[in-house]
Amino acid sequence: YVCDGPGMNLPAKELLRELPNKIVRLEDTDVDGRGDRSSPDAEKMTLPMGAVWYRGSVNTASPPNIWKLTDADGDGLVHRRWRYA
């Protein structure tokens, strides 16, 4: 999992309105140690900072929240977002 941004430096109000960042899943389909396929896993994030896979979900800090992101059916897209309180 890689946190990806558009390369823009937006003020906080615009960042919260546009949510331009995402988390991308890289896959090594030919087992050569290099990611050769990528797919967006979670889009519309503020500033995702790190991602960790734990018990079937990706957990990330994306201020002002910490998120648990779950792909419920294995299609590579997040279907459930849970915000830690």
C-alpha positions in Angstrom: 0.0 0.0 0.0 1.3 3.4 -1.0 -0.1 6.8 0.0 -0.4 8.9 -3.2 -1.0 12.6 -3.7 -1.6 14.9 -6.7 1.5 17.1 -6.0 -0.6 20.1 -5.0 -0.2 22.2 -1.9 -3.7 23.2 -1.1 -4.9 25.4 1.8 -6.8 23.4 4.5 -10.3 24.5 3.4 -9.7 23.5 -0.3 -8.0 20.2 0.8 -11.1 19.2 2.9 -13.4 20.2 0.0 -11.5 18.4 -2.8 -10.0 15.4 -1.0 -7.4 14.8 -3.8 -5.3 12.1 -2.2 -5.6 8.3 -2.2 -4.1 5.0 -1.1 -3.0 2.7 -3.9 -2.4 -1.0 -3.7 0.6 -2.3 -5.6 0.7 -5.9 -6.7 3.6 -8.1 -7.8 1.8 -10.5 -10.2 4.9 -12.1 -11.7 6.8 -12.5 -8.3 9.9 -10.6 -9.4 9.9 -8.3 -6.4 8.6 -5.3 -8.2 5.1 -3.9 -8.3 3.7 -4.3 -11.8 0.0 -3.6 -11.2 -1.6 -0.9 -9.2 -5.2 -0.1 -8.3 -6.7 2.7 -6.2 -7.7 1.2 -2.8 -9.1 4.3 -1.1 -9.8 7.6 -2.8 -10.9 10.9 -1.5 -8.5 11.2 1.5 -7.1 14.4 3.0 -3.4 13.6 3.6 -2.9 9.8 4.2 0.2 9.3 6.2 1.3 5.7 6.3 -0.8 2.6 5.9 -0.7 -0.7 7.8 -2.5 -3.9 6.9 -4.1 -5.4 10.0 -6.7 -8.1 10.3 -8.1 -7.7 6.8 -8.2 -3.9 6.7 -5.9 -1.0 5.9 -5.4 1.4 8.7 -4.1 4.9 8.0 -3.8 8.4 9.6 -5.5 10.9 7.3 -5.9 14.1 9.4 -8.0 15.0 11.1 -9.0 11.3 11.4 -7.5 7.8 11.7 -9.3 5.4 9.4 -9.9 1.6 9.1 -10.6 0.8 5.4 -12.1 -2.5 4.4 -12.6 -4.1 1.0 -15.7 -6.3 1.8 -15.8 -8.3 -1.5 -12.2 -8.5 -2.6 -12.6 -6.2 -5.7 -9.7 -3.9 -4.7 -11.9 -1.0 -3.6 -12.8 0.2 -0.1 -16.4 -0.5 0.7 -16.4 0.3 4.4 -14.7 3.3 6.1 -14.6 3.4 9.9 -13.2 6.4 11.7 -11.5 5.7 15.0 -12.9 8.0 17.7 
